[in-house]
Amino acid sequence: MRKISVLASLCALALLLSGCAGPQKRQYAFYGAFDTVIRLTSYTSDAAAFRALCERAEAEFLRLDAIFDRFEPHEGVNGVWALNHARGEAIAAEPELIELLSLAQEWYAACGRVNVAMGAVTGIWHAARESGALPSREALEAAAAHTDFSLVEIQPAAGTVRLKDPEMSLDLGAVAKGYAAGKVARELGEENLLIDAGGNIVALGRPGDGRAAWDIGVSNPEGGTLCVVPISNGCAVTSGGSLRYFTVDGVRYHHIIDPDTLYPADLYQQVTVFCPDSALADWLSTSAFLLEYESSRALVESVGAQGIWILPDGEIRASSGIFPGE
């Protein structure tokens, strides 16, 4: 998938000495799902059980990636790629695709900034990043004519989805990784596990080293760590443009597209959201990145989440209680 988040995980990545008694910090990392490195961290004395757990997680991430991948087909999978190439016909879609599209539909009705039916537009920007050449305004406007979310027909009872506009294309990059991380976390059912899916953080329980919570470092887009936030049984996601972009005539063009201008949004350097639900956090971080500050903060806090906003000039604003002493 094509959405990049820039939230750092734990600063210390080395394993504890294998000869120590009691729970040890163990990590497992793999690449191949959602176009990012995914890391799992736990404190356990059972290395074999931890590896088996991680292999289950890897298999599930890969399965979900195949469903939400818009760039290539996967044999036997009726996911985003199959739907985008159905030319207006209904397909018997994977249950996870139906579930996430239904959520995206609800969220779009609540705040119409993240439109997963904008694939025709984001596809043009993806090609532009590959070529290094800016897309034309005419091409973007022509693509925008095929982004009407109301033409996504979801039939949960029948298990089908149809794009009524044959020229429409879905792009679930703004929500799929968070959804996948949350689903994997629920299925694993652990009480001592940190999942870092390329910056989409799910912190289950507390680490087994005596701390009350996992210490999550929020990266500064200018470099280094902005702050460390303790999280237990919660999630964190950052949206920003400091990793996935291309430059033309000294101007950076990142991957988060404003649905009004059809160009990369320029309200913030990055927005980080802390929320109990991983899929919701993913959607919130992108929505918040696309809204003026007062509306952005109101949306985040309306669902009991918290946020950190870094404005273009470097000013930092945050929900109360994020920084010590506040």
VEXMAR-676616 format. One line per 8 residues: number of its first residue (from 1); their letters; for each residue z, y, x of N, C-alpha, C. Coordinates in steps of 0.05 Angstrom, whole numbers, plus 5000, padded with zeros to 4 digits. Atoms other than C-alpha are relative to their C-alpha. Layout:
VEXMAR-676616
NUM = a = Z:Y:X:Z:Y:X:Z:Y:X | ... $
end
This chain:
VEXMAR-676616
1 = mrkisvla = 5000:4976:5017:5000:5000:5000:5000:5025:5018 | 5006:4978:4983:4989:5071:5022:5019:5024:4998 | 4981:4979:4999:5049:5111:5011:5019:4997:5023 | 4982:5002:4977:5091:5128:5073:5025:5016:4993 | 4976:4985:5002:5164:5148:5070:5011:5003:5029 | 4992:4995:4973:5200:5176:5131:5031:4999:5003 | 4971:5003:4998:5273:5156:5120:5006:4980:5021 | 4992:5018:4979:5303:5125:5182:5021:4981:4991 $
9 = slcalall = 4978:5018:5006:5348:5065:5178:5022:5003:5021 | 4978:4998:4981:5408:5050:5222:4990:5007:5027 | 5009:4991:4974:5404:5082:5290:5001:4976:5020 | 4997:5023:4982:5428:5019:5326:4985:4977:4990 | 5017:5022:5009:5376:4964:5323:5005:4974:5016 | 4996:5023:4983:5401:4916:5377:5019:4980:4986 | 4982:5021:5010:5433:4850:5357:5026:5000:5016 | 4975:5004:4985:5506:4839:5375:4997:4975:5017 $
17 = lsgcagpq = 5001:5024:4983:5519:4789:5429:5004:4975:4985 | 5000:5024:5016:5505:4721:5402:5025:4983:5005 | 4977:5016:4994:5567:4692:5434:5025:5009:4986 | 4976:4989:5012:5616:4735:5395:5008:4983:4976 | 4990:5014:5023:5660:4702:5343:4998:5017:4975 | 5001:4986:5025:5656:4720:5270:4972:5010:4993 | 5026:4991:5009:5600:4755:5233:4986:5017:5022 | 5016:4985:4981:5545:4783:5278:4978:5015:4986 $
25 = krqyafyg = 5022:4985:5011:5494:4836:5264:4974:4986:5006 | 5025:5013:4997:5428:4802:5253:4978:5015:4986 | 5023:4986:5012:5359:4831:5240:4975:4982:5000 | 5025:5015:5003:5292:4804:5218:4979:5021:4993 | 5021:4980:5006:5228:4845:5218:4973:4986:4998 | 5027:5011:5002:5157:4831:5196:4981:5022:4991 | 5021:4981:5008:5092:4868:5184:4979:4985:4984 | 5021:5012:5015:5038:4854:5134:5001:5006:4970 $
33 = afdtvirl = 4996:4993:5028:5066:4877:5067:5002:5030:4998 | 4999:4971:5006:5055:4948:5041:4995:5017:5024 | 5010:4984:4978:5024:4971:5106:5023:5012:5017 | 4978:4990:4985:5091:4978:5141:5017:4978:5012 | 4981:5019:4989:5144:4943:5182:5024:5000:4980 | 4977:5004:5018:5199:4915:5137:5022:4986:5016 | 4978:5011:4985:5268:4902:5167:5023:4993:4981 | 4976:5008:5014:5328:4864:5140:5022:4998:5019 $
41 = tsytsdaa = 4977:5000:4983:5397:4872:5169:5024:4989:4985 | 4976:5011:5013:5460:4833:5154:5020:4993:5022 | 4979:5009:4982:5526:4814:5186:5009:4972:4990 | 4994:5027:5009:5535:4739:5184:5003:4982:5025 | 4996:5020:4979:5557:4680:5227:4980:4977:4998 | 5019:5023:5005:5503:4634:5198:4972:5010:5005 | 5027:4991:4993:5438:4649:5234:4979:4986:4984 | 5021:5015:5015:5399:4594:5199:4998:5009:4971 $
49 = afralcer = 5001:4991:5028:5419:4617:5130:4988:5028:4998 | 5012:4973:5000:5401:4689:5147:4970:4999:5003 | 5029:5002:4997:5333:4669:5172:4986:4989:4975 | 5011:5011:5024:5320:4628:5110:4999:5021:4978 | 5000:4978:5019:5340:4687:5067:4977:5020:5006 | 5021:4981:4992:5293:4733:5106:4972:4989:4995 | 5026:5013:5005:5235:4684:5100:4994:5001:4970 | 5004:4997:5029:5245:4684:5024:4992:5029:4994 $
57 = aeaeflrl = 5007:4972:5005:5244:4760:5025:4972:5007:5009 | 5026:4995:4989:5182:4762:5068:4978:4989:4981 | 5019:5013:5018:5145:4714:5022:4997:5017:4974 | 5000:4985:5025:5164:4756:4961:4986:5027:5004 | 5013:4974:4994:5143:4822:4993:4970:4996:5002 | 5029:5005:4997:5076:4792:5012:4987:4994:4972 | 5011:5005:5027:5066:4766:4940:4997:5025:4985 | 5002:4975:5014:5081:4834:4911:4980:5019:5011 $
65 = daifdrfe = 5020:4984:4988:5038:4869:4961:4972:4992:4990 | 5026:5009:5010:4979:4826:4939:4995:5010:4972 | 5003:4990:5028:4991:4848:4867:4993:5029:5000 | 5003:4971:5002:4994:4922:4882:4979:5011:5020 | 5020:4991:4981:4941:4925:4937:4975:5009:4986 | 5024:4990:5012:4883:4968:4915:4975:4998:5018 | 5021:4999:4980:4841:4960:4978:4984:4974:5004 | 5015:5025:4996:4822:4887:4978:5010:4979:4980 $
73 = phegvngv = 4992:5021:5019:4823:4826:4932:5017:4979:5013 | 4983:5022:4991:4872:4769:4937:4995:4976:4980 | 5008:5022:5017:4851:4701:4912:5022:4991:4981 | 4981:5009:5021:4884:4680:4847:5019:5021:4991 | 4982:4979:5008:4918:4748:4838:4985:5020:4983 | 5011:4979:5018:4902:4793:4779:5018:5025:5002 | 4984:4976:4995:4931:4856:4807:4983:5025:4998 | 5013:4974:5001:4909:4928:4820:4971:4998:5008 $
81 = walnharg = 5028:5001:4992:4845:4910:4857:4983:4988:4977 | 5016:5013:5022:4822:4864:4801:4997:5019:4977 | 5002:4982:5023:4838:4916:4748:4981:5023:5006 | 5018:4978:4993:4802:4972:4786:4971:4992:5000 | 5027:5010:4999:4740:4928:4790:4992:4986:4974 | 5006:5013:5025:4741:4904:4718:4980:5015:4983 | 5020:4984:5013:4694:4960:4696:5005:5003:4970 | 4992:4994:5027:4732:4976:4633:5008:4976:4983 $
89 = eaiaaepe = 4992:5024:5015:4746:4904:4612:5030:4995:5004 | 4972:5008:4998:4817:4879:4598:5003:4976:5018 | 4995:5023:4984:4847:4831:4648:5028:4989:4993 | 4974:5012:5002:4905:4782:4643:5015:5007:5025 | 4988:4988:4976:4949:4821:4692:5026:4985:5007 | 4975:5012:4990:5007:4796:4734:5024:5014:4986 | 4977:4988:5015:5075:4808:4699:5011:5024:5015 | 4989:4977:4985:5098:4854:4755:4983:5025:4997 $
97 = liellsla = 5018:4977:5004:5037:4898:4747:5005:5013:4972 | 4995:4990:5027:5050:4904:4672:5027:5015:4999 | 4974:4987:5000:5123:4920:4684:5000:5027:5014 | 5000:4975:4986:5111:4973:4736:4982:5021:4987 | 5017:4981:5015:5054:5005:4697:5015:5011:4975 | 4984:4991:5023:5100:5008:4636:5021:5021:5009 | 4981:4981:4989:5153:5043:4678:4986:5026:5007 | 5015:4976:4992:5101:5091:4707:4992:5016:4976 $
105 = qewyaacg = 5008:4986:5025:5078:5107:4637:5024:5016:4988 | 4976:4986:5009:5150:5124:4616:5006:5024:5017 | 4993:4979:4982:5161:5166:4677:4979:5023:4998 | 5020:4979:5002:5095:5203:4669:5004:5016:4974 | 4994:4986:5025:5114:5220:4597:5024:5019:5004 | 4977:4984:4995:5180:5248:4624:4994:5023:5018 | 5007:4979:4981:5150:5288:4681:4972:4993:5011 | 5027:5008:4994:5075:5287:4689:4989:5008:5027 $
113 = rvnvamga = 5009:4992:4973:5071:5298:4764:4989:4975:5016 | 5010:5024:4986:5061:5226:4789:4983:4984:4980 | 5019:5013:5017:4999:5198:4757:4987:4977:5015 | 5011:5023:4985:4982:5127:4781:4971:4995:4993 | 5028:5002:5007:4914:5135:4748:4982:5019:5017 | 5015:4981:4984:4893:5185:4802:4986:4986:5023 | 5012:5014:4977:4862:5131:4846:4973:5010:5008 | 5026:4990:4993:4793:5162:4842:5003:5024:5019 $
121 = vtgiwhaa = 4995:4977:4982:4821:5225:4875:5013:4992:5026 | 4986:5008:4976:4869:5192:4924:4981:4983:5018 | 5020:5016:4985:4812:5145:4944:4982:5018:5017 | 5016:4981:4985:4771:5205:4966:5016:5010:5024 | 4984:4990:4978:4829:5231:5008:5005:4978:5020 | 4997:5022:4981:4839:5162:5038:4976:4998:5018 | 5025:5001:4984:4766:5161:5060:4999:5024:5019 | 5000:4976:4982:4775:5232:5088:5018:4996:5024 $
129 = resgalps = 4983:5005:4977:4834:5210:5131:4987:4981:5019 | 5014:5019:4982:4792:5153:5157:4978:5014:5016 | 5023:4987:4987:4732:5198:5174:5008:5025:5015 | 4992:4975:4988:4770:5261:5193:4986:5024:4989 | 5015:4978:5012:4726:5304:5148:5012:5007:4973 | 4989:4992:5026:4752:5345:5089:4981:4992:4977 | 5017:5006:5024:4727:5323:5020:4990:5026:4988 | 5010:4976:5014:4686:5372:4979:5015:5004:4975 $
137 = realeaaa = 4987:4994:5025:4717:5408:4921:4985:4987:4976 | 5016:5011:5022:4659:5383:4877:5007:4970:4997 | 4994:5029:5002:4674:5310:4894:5028:4995:4988 | 4973:5003:5010:4748:5319:4880:5001:5006:4969 | 5000:4993:5028:4736:5353:4813:4985:4978:4983 | 5014:5021:5014:4686:5299:4793:5018:4976:4997 | 4982:5023:5002:4737:5245:4809:5023:5006:4981 | 4978:4993:5017:4792:5283:4772:4994:4996:4970 $
145 = ahtdfslv = 5008:5005:5027:4752:5273:4708:5006:4972:4991 | 4995:5029:5007:4771:5199:4711:5029:4993:5007 | 4972:5004:4993:4847:5205:4717:5019:5003:4976 | 4984:4997:5024:4871:5206:4645:5017:4976:4995 | 4981:5023:5002:4933:5162:4643:5000:4988:4972 | 5000:5010:5027:4927:5156:4567:4978:4978:4996 | 5021:5020:5002:4865:5112:4579:5008:4974:5014 | 4990:5025:4990:4908:5059:4613:5013:4985:4977 $
153 = eiqpaagt = 4990:5015:5023:4919:5008:4558:5016:4976:5009 | 4982:5022:4992:4979:4963:4569:5009:4985:4976 | 4993:5018:5022:4991:4904:4523:5020:4979:5011 | 4981:5019:4989:5056:4871:4546:5001:4973:4986 | 4998:5026:5015:5057:4819:4490:4976:4982:5007 | 5024:5015:4993:4986:4797:4507:4998:4995:5030 | 5002:5003:4971:4997:4804:4581:4975:5011:5012 | 5025:4989:4991:4936:4847:4590:5002:5030:5006 $
161 = vrlkdpem = 5003:4972:4994:4917:4914:4619:4970:5007:5000 | 5028:4991:5000:4853:4953:4609:4998:5029:5008 | 5006:4972:4994:4826:5017:4640:4976:5007:4982 | 5021:4994:5020:4786:5046:4582:4977:5016:5013 | 5020:4986:4985:4749:5091:4631:4991:4982:5023 | 5009:5019:4978:4706:5045:4675:5000:5013:5027 | 5000:4987:4975:4706:5098:4729:5028:5006:5011 | 4972:4995:4992:4782:5102:4732:5008:4980:5021 $
169 = sldlgava = 4989:5017:4980:4821:5073:4790:5029:5005:5003 | 4971:4997:4997:4895:5059:4797:5008:5001:5029 | 4987:4998:4973:4937:5077:4858:5030:5001:4995 | 4971:5001:5005:5010:5054:4853:5016:5005:5025 | 4987:4996:4975:5027:5075:4923:5025:5017:4998 | 4977:4983:5003:5078:5126:4898:5025:4985:4989 | 4977:5014:5013:5121:5073:4864:5002:4970:5008 | 5000:5029:4997:5102:5002:4885:5019:4990:5022 $
177 = kgyaagkv = 4983:5010:4979:5141:4996:4950:5029:5001:4992 | 4973:4999:5010:5205:5020:4918:5006:4979:4979 | 4997:5021:5020:5195:4973:4860:5003:4973:5013 | 4999:5026:4986:5182:4915:4907:5026:4996:5015 | 4975:5003:4985:5243:4929:4950:5023:4995:4981 | 4979:5005:5019:5287:4932:4889:4999:4972:4988 | 5004:5027:5011:5258:4868:4860:5009:4979:5020 | 4991:5019:4980:5268:4831:4925:5030:5000:5003 $
185 = arelgeen = 4971:4998:4998:5339:4856:4931:5014:4985:4977 | 4988:5013:5023:5356:4832:4861:4997:4970:5002 | 5004:5028:4998:5326:4764:4873:5016:4987:5022 | 4984:5011:4978:5363:4754:4939:5030:4999:4992 | 4973:5000:5011:5429:4772:4905:5022:5001:5022 | 4980:4999:4978:5465:4787:4971:5020:5023:4996 | 4980:4978:5001:5527:4829:4980:5004:5013:5027 | 4998:4989:4973:5516:4845:5054:4972:5000:5011 $
193 = llidaggn = 5028:5000:4991:5444:4864:5066:4988:5029:4998 | 5014:4974:5000:5404:4926:5085:4970:4993:5002 | 5029:5002:5000:5329:4927:5068:4988:5027:5007 | 5014:4976:4993:5287:4979:5102:4970:4994:4999 | 5028:5006:5004:5217:4974:5074:4984:5025:5008 | 5015:4977:4991:5183:5026:5117:5013:5027:4991 | 4987:4976:5009:5235:5078:5098:5011:4999:4972 | 4988:5005:5027:5249:5054:5027:5024:4983:5004 $
201 = ivalgrpg = 4975:5014:4993:5322:5035:5036:5014:4989:4975 | 4982:5012:5020:5362:4987:4993:5024:4989:5015 | 4975:5008:4987:5434:4979:5015:5017:4984:4980 | 4984:5018:5018:5469:4919:4983:5028:4997:5011 | 4973:5003:4992:5544:4918:4985:5007:5017:5024 | 4992:4986:4976:5575:4938:5051:4995:4983:5024 | 5004:5017:4975:5563:4916:5123:5025:4984:5006 | 4977:5018:4995:5607:4860:5147:5015:5007:5026 $
209 = dgraawdi = 4986:4992:4976:5635:4900:5205:5025:5017:4994 | 4976:4985:5007:5692:4933:5167:4994:5027:4988 | 5007:4974:5011:5655:4996:5146:4998:4998:4969 | 5000:5000:5030:5658:5016:5072:4971:5002:4990 | 5027:4996:5009:5583:5031:5070:4981:4999:5023 | 5021:4998:4979:5518:5028:5108:4994:5029:5007 | 5006:4973:4991:5504:5090:5149:4970:5003:5003 | 5029:4997:5001:5434:5113:5133:4993:5027:5012 $
217 = gvsnpegg = 5009:4976:4987:5402:5164:5179:4976:5012:4987 | 5023:4986:5012:5356:5215:5146:4985:5015:5022 | 5015:4988:4978:5301:5236:5194:4994:5029:4995 | 5009:4972:5001:5284:5308:5209:4970:5000:5006 | 5029:5000:4994:5209:5320:5204:4992:5013:5026 | 5005:4987:4974:5214:5362:5267:5009:4982:5023 | 4991:5019:4979:5245:5303:5304:5030:4996:4998 | 4971:5006:5000:5313:5269:5309:5010:4993:4973 $
225 = tlcvvpis = 4986:5007:5025:5363:5255:5254:5012:5025:4987 | 4989:4977:5014:5380:5307:5202:5029:4996:4993 | 4972:5006:5008:5443:5274:5176:5002:4970:4996 | 4995:5028:5006:5475:5206:5163:5016:4999:4974 | 4988:5002:5026:5492:5187:5092:5010:4972:4995 | 4990:5028:5006:5537:5127:5075:4991:4991:4973 | 5010:5011:5025:5508:5083:5021:5010:4971:4996 | 4993:5027:5007:5536:5021:4987:4989:4995:4972 $
233 = ngcavtsg = 5013:5006:5026:5497:4988:4930:4984:5024:4990 | 5016:4977:5008:5447:5044:4929:4974:5000:5016 | 5027:4998:4988:5377:5065:4951:4995:5028:5009 | 5009:4974:4990:5345:5122:4989:4970:4998:5006 | 5029:4998:4995:5272:5143:4993:4993:5028:5008 | 5009:4974:4992:5239:5200:5029:4970:5002:4996 | 5029:4994:5002:5171:5231:5012:4995:5024:5018 | 5007:4978:4982:5138:5275:5064:4973:4996:5012 $
241 = gslryftv = 5027:5002:4989:5075:5289:5102:4999:4999:5030 | 4999:4998:4971:5097:5283:5174:4990:4975:5014 | 5010:5024:4987:5071:5212:5186:4971:4994:4993 | 5027:5007:5008:5008:5201:5146:4984:5026:4993 | 5015:4975:5004:4960:5259:5154:4976:5000:5020 | 5021:4995:4980:4898:5283:5190:4997:5030:5003 | 5001:4971:4993:4882:5351:5221:4971:5009:5002 | 5026:4987:4999:4822:5396:5211:5004:5029:5006 $
249 = dgvryhhi = 4997:4971:4992:4817:5463:5247:5029:5008:5001 | 4971:4994:4996:4891:5460:5263:5017:4998:4975 | 4985:5003:5025:4912:5447:5191:5005:4971:4993 | 4994:5028:5007:4948:5383:5171:4995:4996:4970 | 5004:5009:5028:4927:5347:5107:5013:4973:4997 | 4985:5025:5003:4977:5294:5086:4991:4986:4974 | 5009:5019:5020:4973:5240:5033:5011:5004:4972 | 4988:4996:5026:5014:5266:4975:4985:5023:4986 $
257 = idpdtlyp = 5019:4982:5012:4964:5300:4929:5011:5013:4974 | 4992:4985:5024:4982:5354:4878:4979:4996:4978 | 5020:5006:5021:4949:5334:4812:4987:5025:4989 | 5012:4975:5009:4935:5408:4796:4979:5010:5019 | 5018:4988:4981:4903:5431:4860:4980:4979:5012 | 5015:5023:4988:4876:5361:4881:5000:5001:5030 | 4996:4998:4971:4898:5379:4952:5029:4993:5006 | 4972:5007:4993:4961:5359:4990:5020:5021:4992 $
265 = adlyqqvt = 4979:4982:5009:5024:5390:4961:5012:5014:5024 | 4990:4984:4978:5055:5445:5003:5027:5013:4994 | 4975:4988:5007:5122:5459:4971:5023:4993:5019 | 4979:5010:4983:5164:5420:5021:4989:4986:5025 | 5006:5018:4978:5164:5386:5088:5006:4972:4992 | 4993:5026:5011:5200:5328:5057:5023:5002:4980 | 4979:5003:5020:5246:5307:5000:5011:4972:5002 | 4987:5026:5000:5297:5251:5004:5017:4998:4975 $
273 = vfcpdsal = 4985:5005:5025:5328:5221:4941:5018:4976:5004 | 4980:5022:5000:5390:5177:4935:5005:4992:4971 | 5000:5009:5028:5392:5135:4872:5008:4970:5000 | 4993:5029:5001:5421:5067:4850:4976:4982:4997 | 5023:5017:5005:5352:5041:4830:4977:5007:5019 | 5020:4995:4980:5298:5032:4882:4973:5010:4989 | 5025:4991:5011:5236:5039:4838:5003:5029:4990 | 4996:4973:5010:5265:5101:4805:5002:5020:5023 $
281 = adwlstsa = 4997:4982:4977:5283:5131:4873:4972:5006:5012 | 5027:4996:4989:5211:5121:4897:4984:5020:4983 | 5013:4981:5018:5183:5156:4835:5012:5028:5002 | 4987:4974:4999:5235:5211:4839:4993:5015:5025 | 5006:4986:4975:5221:5227:4912:4973:5013:5000 | 5027:4989:5002:5147:5237:4899:4999:5022:4979 | 5000:4979:5021:5158:5275:4834:5014:5025:5010 | 4985:4977:4990:5209:5320:4868:4984:5015:5021 $
289 = flleyess = 5017:4988:4980:5159:5333:4924:4979:5017:4988 | 5022:4987:5013:5109:5358:4873:5009:5022:4980 | 4989:4980:5019:5155:5405:4834:5013:5023:5015 | 4985:4978:4989:5181:5475:4848:5030:4994:5001 | 4973:5009:4994:5252:5472:4874:5019:4998:4976 | 4981:5001:5022:5292:5489:4811:4993:4976:4982 | 5008:5022:5017:5252:5439:4770:5004:4973:5014 | 4997:5024:4984:5253:5388:4826:5029:4991:5001 $
297 = ralvesvg = 4971:5007:4999:5329:5391:4833:5010:4991:4973 | 4991:5007:5027:5339:5389:4758:4991:4972:4993 | 5010:5027:5006:5296:5327:4752:5017:4979:5014 | 4985:5020:4984:5333:5290:4808:5028:4997:4989 | 4972:5002:5008:5402:5307:4783:5003:4993:4971 | 4998:5007:5028:5385:5295:4710:5004:4970:4996 | 4996:5029:5002:5386:5220:4724:5023:4990:5017 | 4977:5007:4984:5449:5222:4766:4994:4995:5029 $
305 = aqgiwilp = 5008:5004:4971:5411:5220:4833:5008:5025:5016 | 4995:4977:4982:5421:5266:4893:4976:5003:5018 | 5023:4995:4983:5371:5298:4939:5005:5019:5023 | 5001:4981:4977:5356:5334:5004:4971:5011:5000 | 5027:4987:5000:5298:5384:5004:4998:5016:5026 | 5006:4983:4976:5268:5413:5068:4975:5016:4993 | 5021:4982:5007:5226:5473:5053:4980:5005:5023 | 5020:4996:4978:5163:5493:5093:5011:5016:5023 $
313 = dgeirass = 4989:4984:4978:5203:5544:5134:5024:4987:5014 | 4978:5015:4988:5255:5491:5152:5027:5003:4986 | 4975:4997:5015:5308:5514:5103:5007:4973:4986 | 4991:5025:5011:5350:5455:5079:5018:5005:4975 | 4984:4999:5024:5377:5449:5008:5008:4972:4992 | 4990:5027:5006:5418:5391:4982:5018:5000:4976 | 4981:5004:5022:5456:5364:4923:5028:5002:5012 | 4972:4998:4990:5531:5378:4928:5011:4973:5008 $
321 = gifpge = 4987:5024:4990:5570:5327:4968:4983:4985:5020 | 5016:5015:4980:5512:5305:5013:5011:5005:5028 | 4991:4993:4973:5537:5343:5074:5031:5002:5000 | 4971:4999:4998:5610:5337:5097:5011:5028:4996 | 4988:4974:5004:5655:5393:5074:4990:5015:4976 | 5011:4987:5023:5613:5411:5014:5013:4989:4974 $
end
